[in-house]
Amino acid sequence: MSEIEQQEPWRWSEEVWRGHVERVRAGRSLLPAAGPGRWPDGARVAVAISFDSDHETPALRDGETSPGRMAQGEYGARAAVPRILELLDRYEAPSSFYMPAVCALLRPDEAPTYVEHGHEVAVHGWIHERNTLLAHDDELDLLGRAMEVLESQTGVRPTGIRTPSWDFSDSTLDVVRELGFTYDSSLMADDDPYEILQDGERTGIVEIPVDWIRDDAPYLMMERFQSLRPYTPPREVGRIWRDEFDAAYAAGGVFQLTMHPHFIGHRSRLLVLDELLAHIRTHDDVWFATHADLAAHVAPGLTD
């Protein structure tokens, strides 16, 4: 950070604060034109379900290696993932799984199993690192190696990335472009896909936006020695997500959802996802898409 940027923000010149705002920005909307051809097979809405299979890595990243913390993460892979895959199979809902490379290395069969069930596997960092604490070269090295691990295990080179904790550094977009990703799913500037701009210039990168409203962690995360406690009953979370889907359906847009196996995969919580998918399936005109499929479908908008 320069000497100027170390000043109190109210002392910044317009050039400085405008530069921060414009570094990574939302460009043109990539929502296809309204009408029967917006989504495949005449669907009215696109549904993009995703899971961040973090398991033990958030604790490992912070140097928390107690057996208790490891067991909490292990639950996601051991108990939750099989339940989630069965549920997605039952509702014929292809989804996207974002996986830190360390998780893939701990269980080499997990990522291939996602692919066997018809799901996408995409990059989610090396050990759930915090990108804003990394230099460009370290971020490039970790994400490059993560991509190689997932490709070697699945036989498919990932096309998408979700940064760990949605932590997007000043270097992240450069790294995304250098590694050849076609889409990102870490930013929050819209409800529907858009093109990312860098310093006002078009990048050709599709953004599939996320939001904390459509994420299970803010509602269900628990930290024993901190003040972080679940404060929303799971069925209330389900009501919020159902309202989000209904609004996306009414608008003919995208309903995107992010979950974590070690949070949503508990029995009383997975019931909420079951009920949500059942509600979505009461509509005949729904397109369930992986994030990669969604990015590919809207990508022609980049050349319009």
Stockholm file with secondary structure:
# STOCKHOLM 1.0

chainA/1-304         MSEIEQQEPWRWSEEVWRGHVERVRAGRSLLPAAGPGRWPDGARVAVAISFDSDHETPALRDGETSPGRMAQGEYGARAAVPRILELLDRYEAPSSFYMPAVCALLRPDEAPTYVEHGHEVAVHGWIHERNTLLAHDDELDLLGRAMEVLESQTGVRPTGIRTPSWDFSDSTLDVVRELGFTYDSSLMADDDPYEILQDGERTGIVEIPVDWIRDDAPYLMMERFQSLRPYTPPREVGRIWRDEFDAAYAAGGVFQLTMHPHFIGHRSRLLVLDELLAHIRTHDDVWFATHADLAAHVAPGLTD
#=GR chainA/1-304 SS CCTTTTSCGGGCCHHHHHHHHHSEEEEEECCCCSSTTSSGGGCSEEEEEEEECCTTHHHHHTTCCCHHHHHHHHHIIIIIHHHHHHHHHHTTCCCEEEECHHHHHHCTTHHHHHHHTTCEEEECCSSSCCGGGSCHHHHHHHHHHHHHHHHHHHSSCCCEECCGGGCCCTTHHHHHHHTTCSEECCCCSCSSCEEEEETTEEEEEEECCCCGGGBSHHHHCCCTTSSCCCCSCHHHHHHHHHHHHHHHHHHTCEEEEEECHHHHTSHHHHHHHHHHHHHHTTCSSEEECCHHHHHHHHGGGGGC
#=GC SS_cons         CCTTTTSCGGGCCHHHHHHHHHSEEEEEECCCCSSTTSSGGGCSEEEEEEEECCTTHHHHHTTCCCHHHHHHHHHIIIIIHHHHHHHHHHTTCCCEEEECHHHHHHCTTHHHHHHHTTCEEEECCSSSCCGGGSCHHHHHHHHHHHHHHHHHHHSSCCCEECCGGGCCCTTHHHHHHHTTCSEECCCCSCSSCEEEEETTEEEEEEECCCCGGGBSHHHHCCCTTSSCCCCSCHHHHHHHHHHHHHHHHHHTCEEEEEECHHHHTSHHHHHHHHHHHHHHTTCSSEEECCHHHHHHHHGGGGGC
//
